Amino acid sequence: MNAIAKKIPIGKIAVHLILLLGAVSMLLPFIWMLATSFKPPEEVITWPPTFIPKHPTIENYIEAFQAAPFHRFFLNSLIVSSISTISILLTSSLSGFIFAKYRFRGKNLIFLLILATSMVPFQSYMIPFYLMVNRLGWINTYQGLALPLLVMSFGIFFMRQNIITIPDELLEAARIDGCSDLKIYYSIILPLSKPALAALAIFSFKNAWADFIWPLLVANDINLYTMELGLGMFQHRFTVDYGSITAGSVISILPIITVYAIFRRHIIEGITLSGLKG
């Protein structure tokens, strides 16, 4: 028994137990939200609360789509988040490539200024930005909703740190073979940056999808509401429709889970390959 006990990695078991408890604590609110979305109104407010619905129903989902055009809200969020994600991946990878592999006067100063903007909260310059969008006539438009989400200073920093690890010898060999800088970008830089691009795609999509304050200012027409604004319609003056708002929240997190499921494979592949190379 002592020999078996010595072979058991007590430290690893403790670490895995702590990670398991952390995972359960993070998943529990989502599981509770999913369970609540299938509860009838009397079970939502019952005390003591029940975790599993006794009489499950889909009426909350039906009521959510009847009370508000949730299909329109979903489409608006999907359009804005997709445009934002594509733009951030393009601008961040291009800028990161330039700052990582090119030398020019004032490069470090420009990079520091870009990095400094990530420390400034959006709320501090939200009103001037709104006035600019209003002057452009982009209130109640998709371009107005997406404009502050097209570039991410953190994404530029993140991609620069990743691209700087790519050996310069690969780029020099490609130039000797006659490759242009643009071809080097999409033939070498992008394929070798897949894990970083996948992580940035997840982060930027989640950030755009969960944005609330800016759409609240720009979207005055209900047909341009995003999912986050649409969920606010179930919070009345004195009451909250918990059944419908949890049903809408379940629908709202599905795209984020889908994006994570799509891009996590590239992150895992990148970690595996880097581990093999090391």
C-alpha positions as CSV (number, residue, x, y, z in Angstrom):
1,M,0.0,0.0,0.0
2,N,2.8,2.4,0.8
3,A,4.4,1.8,-2.6
4,I,1.1,2.5,-4.3
5,A,0.6,5.6,-2.2
6,K,4.1,6.8,-3.3
7,K,3.2,6.4,-6.9
8,I,0.1,8.6,-6.6
9,P,1.0,12.2,-7.5
10,I,-0.8,13.9,-4.6
11,G,0.2,17.3,-6.0
12,K,-1.4,16.6,-9.4
13,I,-4.6,15.3,-7.8
14,A,-4.9,18.4,-5.6
15,V,-4.3,20.7,-8.7
16,H,-6.9,18.8,-10.7
17,L,-9.4,19.0,-7.9
18,I,-8.9,22.8,-7.6
19,L,-9.3,23.2,-11.4
20,L,-12.4,21.0,-11.3
21,L,-14.0,23.1,-8.5
22,G,-13.1,26.2,-10.5
23,A,-14.7,24.8,-13.7
24,V,-17.9,23.8,-11.8
25,S,-18.2,27.2,-10.2
26,M,-17.9,28.9,-13.6
27,L,-20.3,26.5,-15.3
28,L,-22.9,26.5,-12.6
29,P,-24.5,29.9,-13.4
30,F,-24.8,28.9,-17.1
31,I,-26.4,25.6,-16.2
32,W,-28.8,27.4,-13.8
33,M,-29.6,29.9,-16.6
34,L,-30.3,27.0,-19.0
35,A,-32.5,25.2,-16.5
36,T,-34.4,28.4,-15.6
37,S,-35.2,29.0,-19.3
38,F,-37.3,25.9,-19.3
39,K,-39.2,26.6,-16.1
40,P,-42.8,27.9,-16.0
41,P,-43.3,31.2,-14.3
42,E,-44.4,29.7,-11.0
43,E,-41.3,27.6,-10.7
44,V,-39.0,30.5,-11.5
45,I,-40.0,32.4,-8.3
46,T,-40.6,29.4,-6.1
47,W,-38.8,29.1,-2.8
48,P,-36.7,27.1,-2.1
49,P,-35.6,27.2,-5.7
50,T,-35.4,24.0,-7.7
51,F,-32.5,23.3,-9.9
52,I,-34.2,20.9,-12.4
53,P,-37.5,22.0,-13.8
54,K,-40.4,19.9,-12.6
55,H,-42.6,20.8,-15.6
56,P,-40.2,21.8,-18.4
57,T,-41.7,24.0,-21.1
58,I,-40.5,26.0,-24.1
59,E,-43.0,28.8,-23.6
60,N,-40.2,31.1,-22.5
61,Y,-38.5,30.8,-25.9
62,I,-41.8,31.3,-27.7
63,E,-42.7,34.3,-25.6
64,A,-39.2,35.8,-26.1
65,F,-39.6,35.8,-29.9
66,Q,-43.2,37.0,-29.7
67,A,-42.5,39.9,-27.3
68,A,-39.6,41.2,-29.4
69,P,-38.1,40.6,-32.9
70,F,-35.2,38.5,-31.5
71,H,-34.4,37.1,-34.9
72,R,-33.6,40.7,-36.0
73,F,-31.6,41.4,-32.8
74,F,-29.6,38.2,-33.4
75,L,-28.9,39.1,-37.1
76,N,-27.8,42.6,-36.1
77,S,-25.4,41.3,-33.5
78,L,-24.1,38.7,-35.9
79,I,-23.4,41.3,-38.7
80,V,-21.7,43.8,-36.4
81,S,-19.6,41.1,-34.6
82,S,-18.6,39.4,-37.8
83,I,-17.5,42.7,-39.4
84,S,-15.6,43.7,-36.2
85,T,-13.8,40.3,-36.0
86,I,-12.7,40.3,-39.6
87,S,-11.6,43.9,-39.5
88,I,-9.6,43.3,-36.2
89,L,-7.9,40.2,-37.5
90,L,-6.9,42.0,-40.7
91,T,-5.7,45.3,-39.1
92,S,-4.0,43.6,-36.2
93,S,-2.1,41.1,-38.3
94,L,-1.0,43.7,-40.8
95,S,0.0,46.2,-38.1
96,G,1.7,43.5,-36.0
97,F,3.6,42.4,-39.1
98,I,4.8,45.9,-39.8
99,F,5.8,46.7,-36.1
100,A,7.5,43.3,-35.7
101,K,9.5,42.9,-38.9
102,Y,10.1,46.5,-40.3
103,R,12.4,49.2,-39.2
104,F,11.4,52.8,-39.7
105,R,11.8,56.1,-37.9
106,G,9.5,56.6,-35.0
107,K,8.4,53.0,-34.9
108,N,8.7,52.5,-31.2
109,L,7.0,55.8,-30.4
110,I,4.0,55.0,-32.7
111,F,3.7,51.5,-31.1
112,L,3.8,53.0,-27.6
113,L,1.1,55.5,-28.5
114,I,-1.1,52.7,-29.9
115,L,-0.5,50.6,-26.8
116,A,-1.4,53.5,-24.6
117,T,-4.8,53.8,-26.2
118,S,-5.7,50.4,-24.9
119,M,-5.4,51.8,-21.4
120,V,-7.9,54.6,-22.0
121,P,-11.5,53.5,-21.3
122,F,-14.0,54.0,-24.1
123,Q,-16.3,55.9,-21.8
124,S,-13.8,58.7,-21.5
125,Y,-14.1,59.6,-25.3
126,M,-17.5,58.1,-26.0
127,I,-19.3,61.5,-26.3
128,P,-16.8,63.0,-28.8
129,F,-16.9,59.8,-30.8
130,Y,-20.7,60.0,-30.8
131,L,-20.6,63.6,-32.0
132,M,-18.3,62.5,-34.8
133,V,-20.6,59.6,-35.8
134,N,-23.6,62.0,-35.7
135,R,-21.8,64.4,-38.0
136,L,-21.1,61.6,-40.4
137,G,-24.8,60.8,-40.4
138,W,-24.2,57.2,-39.2
139,I,-26.7,57.2,-36.3
140,N,-29.0,54.2,-36.7
141,T,-26.7,52.5,-39.2
142,Y,-24.6,49.3,-39.2
143,Q,-21.5,51.3,-39.9
144,G,-22.2,53.5,-36.9
145,L,-22.6,50.4,-34.7
146,A,-19.4,48.8,-36.0
147,L,-17.1,51.8,-36.2
148,P,-15.5,51.8,-32.7
149,L,-15.0,48.0,-33.0
150,L,-13.0,47.9,-36.2
151,V,-9.6,48.3,-34.7
152,M,-8.2,46.9,-31.4
153,S,-5.0,48.3,-30.0
154,F,-4.6,45.2,-27.9
155,G,-4.9,43.1,-31.0
156,I,-2.1,44.9,-32.6
157,F,0.1,44.4,-29.6
158,F,-0.9,40.7,-29.3
159,M,-0.1,40.0,-33.0
160,R,3.1,42.0,-32.9
161,Q,4.3,39.9,-30.0
162,N,3.4,36.7,-31.8
163,I,4.9,37.6,-35.2
164,I,8.1,38.9,-33.7
165,T,8.9,35.2,-32.7
166,I,8.8,34.1,-36.4
167,P,12.5,33.7,-37.6
168,D,13.7,36.5,-39.9
169,E,15.5,33.8,-42.0
170,L,12.2,32.6,-43.3
171,L,11.3,36.0,-44.6
172,E,14.7,36.6,-46.1
173,A,14.5,33.2,-47.9
174,A,11.1,34.1,-49.3
175,R,12.5,37.5,-50.5
176,I,15.4,35.7,-52.2
177,D,12.8,33.5,-54.0
178,G,11.1,36.6,-55.3
179,C,8.2,36.9,-52.9
180,S,6.7,40.4,-52.4
181,D,6.0,41.6,-48.9
182,L,2.2,41.0,-49.4
183,K,2.9,37.4,-50.5
184,I,5.1,36.9,-47.4
185,Y,2.3,38.2,-45.3
186,Y,-0.4,35.8,-46.5
187,S,2.0,32.9,-47.3
188,I,4.2,32.9,-44.2
189,I,2.9,35.2,-41.5
190,L,-0.7,34.3,-41.5
191,P,-0.2,30.4,-41.6
192,L,2.3,30.6,-38.8
193,S,0.0,32.9,-36.7
194,K,-3.1,30.7,-36.8
195,P,-3.1,30.1,-33.0
196,A,-2.8,33.8,-32.2
197,L,-5.4,34.7,-34.8
198,A,-7.8,32.1,-33.4
199,A,-7.4,33.5,-29.9
200,L,-7.9,37.0,-31.1
201,A,-10.9,36.0,-33.2
202,I,-12.6,34.6,-30.1
203,F,-11.7,37.6,-28.0
204,S,-12.8,40.2,-30.6
205,F,-16.1,38.4,-31.4
206,K,-17.0,38.1,-27.7
207,N,-16.1,41.8,-27.1
208,A,-18.3,42.9,-30.1
209,W,-21.2,40.6,-29.2
210,A,-21.3,41.7,-25.6
211,D,-21.1,45.5,-26.3
212,F,-23.9,47.4,-24.7
213,I,-23.2,51.0,-24.1
214,W,-22.3,52.0,-27.7
215,P,-25.4,50.3,-29.3
216,L,-27.5,51.9,-26.6
217,L,-26.4,55.4,-27.8
218,V,-26.3,54.8,-31.6
219,A,-29.3,52.5,-32.2
220,N,-32.5,54.4,-31.7
221,D,-34.5,52.2,-34.0
222,I,-35.6,48.9,-32.6
223,N,-34.8,47.2,-35.9
224,L,-31.1,48.0,-35.2
225,Y,-31.1,46.7,-31.6
226,T,-28.4,44.1,-30.8
227,M,-29.0,41.1,-28.6
228,E,-27.7,42.9,-25.5
229,L,-30.2,45.7,-26.0
230,G,-33.0,43.3,-26.8
231,L,-32.5,41.5,-23.5
232,G,-33.1,44.8,-21.7
233,M,-36.6,44.8,-23.0
234,F,-37.6,42.2,-20.5
235,Q,-36.5,44.3,-17.5
236,H,-39.7,46.3,-16.8
237,R,-40.0,49.2,-14.3
238,F,-40.9,47.1,-11.3
239,T,-40.5,43.5,-12.5
240,V,-38.2,41.3,-14.5
241,D,-39.4,38.5,-16.8
242,Y,-36.8,36.0,-15.7
243,G,-38.1,33.2,-17.8
244,S,-37.9,35.1,-21.1
245,I,-34.7,36.9,-20.2
246,T,-32.9,33.6,-19.5
247,A,-34.3,32.1,-22.7
248,G,-32.9,35.1,-24.6
249,S,-29.6,34.8,-22.8
250,V,-29.3,31.2,-23.8
251,I,-29.8,32.1,-27.4
252,S,-27.4,35.0,-27.0
253,I,-24.4,32.9,-25.8
254,L,-24.8,30.3,-28.6
255,P,-22.7,32.2,-31.2
256,I,-19.9,32.8,-28.7
257,I,-19.8,29.1,-27.9
258,T,-19.8,28.3,-31.7
259,V,-17.0,30.7,-32.4
260,Y,-14.9,29.2,-29.6
261,A,-15.6,25.6,-30.8
262,I,-14.5,26.6,-34.3
263,F,-11.3,28.3,-33.4
264,R,-10.1,26.4,-30.3
265,R,-8.8,23.6,-32.6
266,H,-6.3,26.0,-34.2
267,I,-5.1,27.1,-30.7
268,I,-4.6,23.5,-29.6
269,E,-2.8,22.6,-32.8
270,G,-0.5,25.6,-32.4
271,I,0.3,24.7,-28.8
272,T,1.0,21.0,-29.9
273,L,3.2,22.1,-32.7
274,S,5.2,24.5,-30.6
275,G,5.6,21.9,-28.0
276,L,7.0,19.4,-30.6
277,K,9.4,22.0,-32.0
278,G,10.7,22.7,-28.5
